[in-house]
Amino acid sequence: MFALRLDISANNLFICAALAAPRGLMNVANLLARFFYGITEPIMAPIRWVQEEFQESPRKRALIYGLPAILIACGGIALIVAAQIRREKELLEFYNQATNKLEKDISKQVTLLNTSRQLTSDSGAKSGDASGNTSGGRGSEGTKSGGDSAAKDKPAEEDPLLAGLSEEQKAIVKELRTLQGDQQTLLLKLISLDPVNQSYRYRYADSFAATDPMKQFELMRQLAPETNPGYADAHFWLAANFMRARVNTPNERRLFLEKALIHANFCLNLEADRRAARMIKANALYGLGRQQEAYTEFEELFRAEPEYFDTLVRINKLMRMESRNRSIYEDAATRLSAKLKAVRDTDIDAWNRTLRQIQLCFIGSQNFVDLRNTLLNEQTLARDNAIKKKAVDEIFGNSLNAEAQVIVRSANVRERLPELLKLLADAYKLSPEDVQVKYQIAYVSMAFPEIAAEAKAIYDPESDVDVPGQVLQVLGNAEMQNRNYSQAIQRYEQARLKTPKDADLLNNLAFAYLTSDNQNAERALFLVDEALQLLPPVLENNDPLSHFHHTRGSALLALNRVTEAAASFELALQYRPDNPGILESLVKCYAGRDEKQAAAYQKRLDAALLKAGQKRP
């Protein structure tokens, strides 16, 4: 209970003032007393009410006495909660920083491991190892002196995945595992601190990419189920992986494309302007035979960004609608020219990238006059900028090389050989380091022996201290045509060291191993499988895909893995249904196993040979 009392009331104040002051000040004192009374009365009235109300009830008095304690307790709880929130924020920031640092360290270790593996592979290739065993170790260790006794003395590997690695690589892998374990621990702490934030769960799932891909896949599926929208990044990851997945049968391919489409759609539902997901959706639709829907998606991408012109052009070619491409090239060139003007003086990288895209548009429409005028204008504007001048020269050289390619493909190419040589000489002079220019000169030299000497005078691969991989591949192709398979393999292996991610090269090398006198089907299968992993899915030209599956089937058939070989040949046949070589291989696969199927393919083979004007062997 409040024990506040007024010792002096307003009337008492008035009386005291009257006695203490002269009569002349009475009025002033009276006014002051009334003024203080007017101020204090609204304040004291509630206090008097509380005194009167709670004097009679002990419970009410207890409530009033305890009220300050309750208020203090609530304030303390609020302070504790605020401190806890602040601590959680600090922990989140700390764990995020530590996780980001670990991710950088992991990236460095992965780079070191890949470099070490590449060096091991390179040394193996240079030493003439054509066995196809790129793991570099388990088989060779078994041949050391001592045989079984050495194997007994050797301690068992604590991790099977470390088998076959060098000591340096094992140390890198162990360090990588330790870092990944620390990263996963921190991510679990982040998940417990902020369970609503799905990005932590996504990063946790992604952290298993190198150590446990199946767990990574399952965690991604939990984040992005196929029945309802989940986390956008996880849907995109699953869509991309289903698109890239290796398949053995057409039904399996269709199933994966359907799953990719489901996840791409969910991703777009969550992030409508995610163009990479739209590209996957368009590719999946095309692969499923829903071409018109796919074309609508590709058009949407092109409308949003002119840089997607090349994708729309490719789909037109595949759908036999090349007549649309000229207007697409012109539209893209116009929009890209406006963009080029906007970035010319502000962003050199964007300017360079846009100018190269404009070049591709003019080359696609074979409008070399406007292309030259555009490049001459940019060359004039770039005189005071060494970086821009070099870039324009390179693009100019590449453009002249494109004109040369048009001549090479023309019907009257032999009549235009002098013009072709001049274009190539000018292109090489403008951009002597351009790989495509070197490739074209080497190709012309091999394709047209009558001008081989003049072409080599412009550029001779034999005098080049650093021959590009593409040029080495041309030299390998020439050896293959001459049936010099050993020399072809040597050239291709040299090219692979320069361009290890060239799918066509890997397929050619695999074919060379299959046709060589010393056939190596295991090496061929390893190479063509690697090539199929590198080949872009669905949309890209399906003719290479057919050739790759044909090579794979041939390797499997040579290894007597007939069922798998038949599946690969059937995939190859999808894109070249009248190819006699594929049909003949399928007849071999089913002969003696399924005579009905063998007879069906034999009938198709006879029809294909008749259509080609050939006789049945």
Secondary structure, 3 states (H helix, E strand, C coil): CCCCCCCCCHHHHHHHHHHHCCHHHHHHHHHHHHHHHHHHHHHHHHHHHHHHHHCCCHHHHHHHHHHHHHHHHHHHHHHHHHHHHHHHHHHHHHHHHHHHHHHHHHHHHHHHHHHHHHHHHHHHHHCCCCCCCCCCCHHHHCCCCCCHHHHHHCCCCCCHHHCCCCHHHHHHHHHHHHHHHHHHHHHHHHHHHCCCCHHHHHHHHHCCCCCCHHHHHHHHHHHCCCCCCCCHHHHHHHHHHHHHCCCCCHHHHHHHHHHHHHHHHHHHHHCCCCHHHHHHHHHHHHHCCCHHHHHHHHHHHHHHCHHHHHHHHHHHHHCCCHHHHHHHHHHHHHHHHHHHHHHCCCCHHHHHHHHHHHHHHHHHCCCHHHHHHHHHHHHHHCCCCHHHHHHHHHHHHHHHHHHHHHHHHCCCHHHHHHHHHHHHHHHHHHCCCCHHHHHHHHHHHHHCHHHHHHHHHHCCHHHCCCCCHHHHHHHHHHHHHCCCHHHHHHHHHHHHHHCCCCHHHHHHHHHHHHHCCCCCHHHHHHHHHHHHHHCCCCCCCHHHHHHHHHHHHHHHHHCCCHHHHHHHHHHHHHHCCCCHHHHHHHHHHHCCCCHHHHHHHHHHHHHHHHHCCCCCC
